[in-house]
Amino acid sequence: MDKILFLAHTDADGTLGKAALEALNAALSLGGPVTVGLAGTATQAGADQIAGCGAVRFLAVTGEEFAAPRYSTDAAAAEALSRAAACDIVIAAGTSRWARALPGVAYRLGGRVDTHATSLAAIGGVPAVTRWFYRQRMEAVLARTQRPWIVLLDPGCVAAWSGPSGTASTEAVQAAAATRTTVTGHRAPQSDEQTIRPDAKVLLVAGAGWTKKQGDGTVHAKEAEELILGFLRTAQASLGSSKSLVDQSGEGQAVLTCLSHMNQIGQTGATPRHAKGLSTCCHGEEPHVVGWRFINQRRAINLDAGCGWARGKADVLYVADAFEVLRKVNALL
Ligand SMILES: Cc1cc2nc3c(=O)[nH]c(=O)nc-3n(C[C@H](O)[C@H](O)[C@H](O)COP(=O)(O)OP(=O)(O)OC[C@H]3O[C@@H](n4cnc5c(N)ncnc54)[C@H](O)[C@@H]3O)c2cc1C
């Protein structure tokens, strides 16, 4: 049976976040002996948090230099933990941090890596991962014979591990953290408030229609922004956008300043997971809607009864003026 290393970096407070606990659950579900490997400024709190998970060993690379996401130090920590654990399969959350560092680690170890896994299971005793291809149009289940095999599990796909905490007996692992890269600070995308909330129940998508001339022959971009932000605040919703709308800033047209390319949903954008989605002033073209693959209930508001959403892409289409509808919805909220 394959030996498994669950790899995680600790958060700023030394604990493990939700995505890491999901990856731990996936690692445990394979049935092989699990070693925990942690990296961060402080790791004991994280180890204690999952002390009751049944892991056979707890390894940790600890130090100030492993606090900030940085390829050289993250890769060094992951490589040292992988060598010390000598496991066949390494499972980690598909955070931006690990997604950047672990493919290089797989190369250093002479192994293989698969990213964007959505589930892991032992099929006929053989571990296999499920992942989507071609922008979530095709799903594949794949196994590999090469070892070590590193698997990055996309956040939000399996339940997070929960169980008793305790006191974990942790073995220190040394990692060579030589780096020429200095972290000087953080810069957030240009928008004045947080609009992307991966854990929100509702996704509101804004399309280019919000900045087009309306019935009175004029553009109402400022009101559009107020209505959208008003909905986001009261419903604690996440904000998505069509490509056309986020591209407009480069084309000198009216723009919504609350949006950046980070908000784009679709073939060349994100594929978020939310229980419900409401599309507004967006035509519902295939390259956009393919990003809605994991939105369970889809609704759209469009003036055009023949828009893409009407063609089997939405559960409910409101043929209506999105300005009027959101004004009313915000008042009700
Ligand atoms: C290779 C490729 C990749 C692409 N990737 C992406 C991608 O990742 N994401 C993406 O979004 N697009 C993508 N596109 C572009 C995509 O095909 C569409 O061009 C884009 O999604 C259209 O954006 P839209 O629906 O916001 O704008 P439009 O097509 O301009 O539609 C605006 C809609 O607003 C409606 N409207 C106007 N006023 C109101 C009102 N008051 N109330 C209600 N409705 C109103 C109109 O009826 C219209 O249907 C890609 C295209 C290609 C070729």
The ligand as an ORCA input file, in Angstrom:
! r2SCAN-3c Opt
* xyz 0 1
  C     -11.248     32.116    -26.795
  C     -12.275     32.933    -26.039
  C     -12.272     32.907    -24.671
  C     -13.211     33.647    -23.969
  N     -13.214     33.571    -22.596
  C     -14.159     34.228    -21.914
  C     -14.233     34.133    -20.503
  O     -13.409     33.479    -19.840
  N     -15.218     34.803    -19.862
  C     -16.134     35.556    -20.532
  O     -17.008     36.133    -19.912
  N     -16.087     35.670    -21.849
  C     -15.125     35.032    -22.561
  N     -15.079     35.188    -23.904
  C     -15.936     36.227    -24.539
  C     -17.363     35.773    -24.704
  O     -17.492     35.055    -25.908
  C     -18.311     36.992    -24.755
  O     -17.813     37.920    -25.681
  C     -18.485     37.720    -23.439
  O     -18.722     36.797    -22.395
  C     -19.657     38.657    -23.568
  O     -19.784     39.434    -22.391
  P     -21.171     40.006    -21.922
  O     -22.207     38.954    -21.984
  O     -20.932     40.686    -20.605
  O     -21.449     41.216    -22.952
  P     -22.483     41.360    -24.166
  O     -22.361     40.234    -25.112
  O     -22.268     42.750    -24.662
  O     -23.921     41.241    -23.490
  C     -24.464     42.236    -22.692
  C     -25.880     41.810    -22.336
  O     -26.443     42.732    -21.422
  C     -27.834     42.777    -21.691
  N     -28.341     44.012    -21.071
  C     -28.070     45.285    -21.390
  N     -28.712     46.142    -20.571
  C     -29.431     45.383    -19.714
  C     -30.320     45.677    -18.632
  N     -30.598     46.927    -18.260
  N     -30.884     44.636    -17.969
  C     -30.616     43.363    -18.326
  N     -29.796     43.012    -19.348
  C     -29.204     44.026    -20.027
  C     -27.938     42.715    -23.197
  O     -29.227     42.244    -23.574
  C     -26.821     41.724    -23.542
  O     -27.332     40.413    -23.648
  C     -14.145     34.456    -24.643
  C     -14.135     34.473    -26.035
  C     -13.214     33.731    -26.725
  C     -13.232     33.786    -28.221
*
